[in-house]
Amino acid sequence: MESFFSSPRTKRAARKVHRFHDDARADVFDCIERFYDPRRRHSKLAYLSPMEFEARKMLA
């Protein structure tokens, strides 16, 4: 699914010109928040979602 969203993200980033660093940072943050699923499990995180992984790290 991530490869499906890769093209729109790349096109969005390529067509924008940001005058300020903070504007670019906000745009990247918006893109991540909109397209990234924080509940999807990752093999690199022992098949935990990023939210579960962070919660366990906070408890440890």
N, C-alpha and C positions, 0 to 999 in steps of 0.2 A: 504494500500500500504506500510505503514511503516513496518508492520510485514514481508512483502516480502523481504525488504532490511535488516532486522535485522540479518538474518542468515549470509549473506556475510560479513556484518560489524563485527560480532562477530568472524567469522573465520579469517578475515583479522587481527584483533587485537590479536587473540590468537597465530597466527603463527609468529608474528614479535617480535624480541628482539631488543630493542633500547639501544644503549650504552649511549646516552645522553638525558637529559630531553627535550632539545630543539627539538631533532629529534622526540621524541614521541609526543610532542605538535604539530609539523608541520604535522605529520601523521594524528593526530586526526582532525586538521583543514582541511586537504585535504579531508578526508572522509566526513566531514560535508558539505563542499562546493560541493562535487561531488554528494551526495545522498539526501541532504535536499533541499526541494522546498520552498524558501522564499516567494513565492506568494500564497501558499496554506493557506486557511482561517482556523483559529483556534477558537473553541468555547470559550476557556478561554480568548481570546482577543476580545470578542464581535463580533465574526465572521469577524474579519479583518485579513489580512495577516500580518506577522511580519514586513514587510516593511512598510505597511500602518500604523500599530500601532506605530512604531518608528517615522514615519514622523509626526503623530499627536502629539505625546509626545514632539517632538522638537518645535512644534508651540505653545504648551500650556505654 
